[in-house]
Amino acid sequence: MYAVIETGGKQYKVQPGDVVQIEKLEGEIGTATKFSSVLLVAKPGTDSTTIWLGKPTLNGAVVDAEIVGQGRGDKVVIVKMKRRKQYRRTAGHRQSLTQLLILGVANGSGEKLELSASEKKDRLAKFITHLKPKGPAFSPKRLGSRKKLNAKIVAENKAGTPKPASAKGAAKKTTAKTSK
């Protein structure tokens, strides 16, 4: 049995045991989620396929899932250029994504297909995420201009806090001692 769900403005075909990568959902790894916006449920058979089709969604149909990965996908580079106009812009984007393990599909009329505990354990043992965690935000190396930085150091010295030893000052002192 498989279903077509809608999340993040996109539609995904899912069945129990699948690992699906969708746009970011809030939640920690291991959190269970439910999708009630199920557009279609199909049960393939040997001679025919039974289909439950929603208008636009099926009442009572639910897809159960568990979050197995959170992070950001590959970087997409955007380049804009207008020839002979000296206009060039380059930007990058990394989409935040969530990876889900589909645990069960219910069609809303009583039929349900679920992933067994042993199959779930096997799927999680084989699963390796390729998403990278979101890193710290960019912070500049300096607080501003050298004048502002020197003014802050002078203010700290007047307050009685010890002046932090800079790497350049420490290197000069050691070289001066070794040269004598």
Contacts in CASP RR format, 6 or more apart in sequence:
PFRMAT RR
TARGET T0000
AUTHOR 0000-0000-0000
METHOD contacts of the structure
MODEL  1
MYAVIETGGKQYKVQPGDVVQIEKLEGEIGTATKFSSVLLVAKPGTDSTT
IWLGKPTLNGAVVDAEIVGQGRGDKVVIVKMKRRKQYRRTAGHRQSLTQL
LILGVANGSGEKLELSASEKKDRLAKFITHLKPKGPAFSPKRLGSRKKLN
AKIVAENKAGTPKPASAKGAAKKTTAKTSK
1 15 0 8 1.000
1 16 0 8 1.000
1 41 0 8 1.000
1 42 0 8 1.000
1 43 0 8 1.000
1 44 0 8 1.000
1 105 0 8 1.000
1 107 0 8 1.000
1 111 0 8 1.000
1 113 0 8 1.000
2 13 0 8 1.000
2 14 0 8 1.000
2 15 0 8 1.000
2 41 0 8 1.000
2 42 0 8 1.000
2 44 0 8 1.000
2 105 0 8 1.000
3 13 0 8 1.000
3 14 0 8 1.000
3 15 0 8 1.000
3 38 0 8 1.000
3 39 0 8 1.000
3 40 0 8 1.000
3 41 0 8 1.000
3 42 0 8 1.000
3 61 0 8 1.000
3 63 0 8 1.000
3 105 0 8 1.000
3 107 0 8 1.000
4 11 0 8 1.000
4 12 0 8 1.000
4 13 0 8 1.000
4 14 0 8 1.000
4 38 0 8 1.000
4 39 0 8 1.000
4 40 0 8 1.000
4 41 0 8 1.000
5 11 0 8 1.000
5 12 0 8 1.000
5 14 0 8 1.000
5 35 0 8 1.000
5 37 0 8 1.000
5 38 0 8 1.000
5 39 0 8 1.000
5 63 0 8 1.000
6 12 0 8 1.000
6 37 0 8 1.000
6 39 0 8 1.000
6 57 0 8 1.000
7 22 0 8 1.000
7 23 0 8 1.000
7 25 0 8 1.000
7 35 0 8 1.000
7 37 0 8 1.000
8 22 0 8 1.000
8 23 0 8 1.000
9 23 0 8 1.000
10 22 0 8 1.000
10 23 0 8 1.000
11 39 0 8 1.000
12 20 0 8 1.000
12 22 0 8 1.000
14 20 0 8 1.000
14 63 0 8 1.000
14 65 0 8 1.000
14 102 0 8 1.000
14 105 0 8 1.000
15 102 0 8 1.000
15 105 0 8 1.000
15 113 0 8 1.000
16 102 0 8 1.000
16 103 0 8 1.000
16 104 0 8 1.000
16 105 0 8 1.000
16 113 0 8 1.000
16 114 0 8 1.000
16 115 0 8 1.000
17 101 0 8 1.000
17 102 0 8 1.000
17 103 0 8 1.000
17 115 0 8 1.000
17 119 0 8 1.000
17 120 0 8 1.000
17 123 0 8 1.000
18 101 0 8 1.000
18 102 0 8 1.000
19 68 0 8 1.000
19 99 0 8 1.000
19 100 0 8 1.000
19 101 0 8 1.000
19 102 0 8 1.000
19 123 0 8 1.000
19 127 0 8 1.000
20 65 0 8 1.000
20 99 0 8 1.000
20 100 0 8 1.000
20 102 0 8 1.000
21 97 0 8 1.000
21 98 0 8 1.000
21 99 0 8 1.000
21 100 0 8 1.000
22 97 0 8 1.000
22 98 0 8 1.000
22 99 0 8 1.000
22 100 0 8 1.000
23 95 0 8 1.000
23 96 0 8 1.000
23 97 0 8 1.000
23 98 0 8 1.000
24 70 0 8 1.000
24 71 0 8 1.000
24 95 0 8 1.000
24 96 0 8 1.000
24 97 0 8 1.000
24 98 0 8 1.000
25 33 0 8 1.000
25 67 0 8 1.000
25 98 0 8 1.000
25 100 0 8 1.000
27 67 0 8 1.000
27 70 0 8 1.000
28 67 0 8 1.000
28 70 0 8 1.000
29 67 0 8 1.000
29 68 0 8 1.000
29 69 0 8 1.000
29 70 0 8 1.000
30 66 0 8 1.000
30 67 0 8 1.000
30 68 0 8 1.000
31 66 0 8 1.000
31 67 0 8 1.000
32 64 0 8 1.000
32 65 0 8 1.000
32 66 0 8 1.000
32 67 0 8 1.000
32 103 0 8 1.000
33 64 0 8 1.000
33 65 0 8 1.000
33 66 0 8 1.000
33 67 0 8 1.000
33 100 0 8 1.000
34 62 0 8 1.000
34 63 0 8 1.000
34 64 0 8 1.000
34 65 0 8 1.000
35 62 0 8 1.000
35 63 0 8 1.000
35 65 0 8 1.000
36 57 0 8 1.000
36 60 0 8 1.000
36 61 0 8 1.000
36 62 0 8 1.000
37 57 0 8 1.000
38 54 0 8 1.000
38 57 0 8 1.000
38 58 0 8 1.000
38 60 0 8 1.000
38 61 0 8 1.000
38 62 0 8 1.000
38 63 0 8 1.000
39 53 0 8 1.000
39 54 0 8 1.000
39 56 0 8 1.000
39 57 0 8 1.000
39 58 0 8 1.000
40 51 0 8 1.000
40 52 0 8 1.000
40 53 0 8 1.000
40 54 0 8 1.000
40 58 0 8 1.000
41 51 0 8 1.000
41 52 0 8 1.000
41 58 0 8 1.000
41 61 0 8 1.000
41 105 0 8 1.000
41 107 0 8 1.000
41 108 0 8 1.000
42 49 0 8 1.000
42 50 0 8 1.000
42 51 0 8 1.000
42 52 0 8 1.000
43 49 0 8 1.000
43 50 0 8 1.000
43 51 0 8 1.000
43 107 0 8 1.000
43 111 0 8 1.000
52 58 0 8 1.000
52 61 0 8 1.000
52 107 0 8 1.000
52 108 0 8 1.000
52 109 0 8 1.000
58 107 0 8 1.000
58 108 0 8 1.000
59 108 0 8 1.000
60 106 0 8 1.000
60 108 0 8 1.000
61 106 0 8 1.000
61 107 0 8 1.000
61 108 0 8 1.000
62 105 0 8 1.000
62 106 0 8 1.000
62 108 0 8 1.000
63 102 0 8 1.000
63 104 0 8 1.000
63 105 0 8 1.000
63 106 0 8 1.000
64 102 0 8 1.000
64 103 0 8 1.000
64 104 0 8 1.000
64 105 0 8 1.000
64 106 0 8 1.000
64 114 0 8 1.000
65 100 0 8 1.000
65 101 0 8 1.000
65 102 0 8 1.000
65 103 0 8 1.000
65 104 0 8 1.000
66 100 0 8 1.000
66 101 0 8 1.000
66 103 0 8 1.000
67 98 0 8 1.000
67 99 0 8 1.000
67 100 0 8 1.000
68 99 0 8 1.000
68 100 0 8 1.000
68 101 0 8 1.000
68 124 0 8 1.000
68 127 0 8 1.000
68 129 0 8 1.000
69 98 0 8 1.000
69 99 0 8 1.000
69 129 0 8 1.000
69 131 0 8 1.000
70 97 0 8 1.000
70 98 0 8 1.000
70 99 0 8 1.000
70 131 0 8 1.000
70 133 0 8 1.000
71 96 0 8 1.000
71 97 0 8 1.000
71 98 0 8 1.000
71 129 0 8 1.000
71 131 0 8 1.000
71 132 0 8 1.000
71 133 0 8 1.000
71 134 0 8 1.000
72 94 0 8 1.000
72 95 0 8 1.000
72 96 0 8 1.000
72 97 0 8 1.000
72 131 0 8 1.000
72 132 0 8 1.000
72 133 0 8 1.000
72 134 0 8 1.000
73 94 0 8 1.000
73 95 0 8 1.000
73 96 0 8 1.000
73 97 0 8 1.000
73 130 0 8 1.000
73 131 0 8 1.000
73 132 0 8 1.000
74 94 0 8 1.000
75 92 0 8 1.000
75 93 0 8 1.000
75 94 0 8 1.000
76 92 0 8 1.000
76 93 0 8 1.000
76 94 0 8 1.000
76 95 0 8 1.000
77 90 0 8 1.000
77 91 0 8 1.000
77 92 0 8 1.000
78 89 0 8 1.000
78 90 0 8 1.000
78 91 0 8 1.000
78 92 0 8 1.000
78 93 0 8 1.000
79 88 0 8 1.000
79 89 0 8 1.000
79 90 0 8 1.000
80 87 0 8 1.000
80 88 0 8 1.000
80 89 0 8 1.000
80 90 0 8 1.000
81 87 0 8 1.000
81 88 0 8 1.000
81 89 0 8 1.000
96 134 0 8 1.000
97 131 0 8 1.000
99 129 0 8 1.000
99 131 0 8 1.000
101 115 0 8 1.000
101 120 0 8 1.000
101 123 0 8 1.000
101 124 0 8 1.000
101 127 0 8 1.000
102 115 0 8 1.000
103 114 0 8 1.000
103 115 0 8 1.000
103 120 0 8 1.000
104 112 0 8 1.000
104 113 0 8 1.000
104 114 0 8 1.000
104 115 0 8 1.000
105 112 0 8 1.000
105 113 0 8 1.000
106 112 0 8 1.000
106 113 0 8 1.000
115 123 0 8 1.000
142 149 0 8 1.000
143 149 0 8 1.000
143 152 0 8 1.000
153 163 0 8 1.000
156 163 0 8 1.000
157 163 0 8 1.000
END
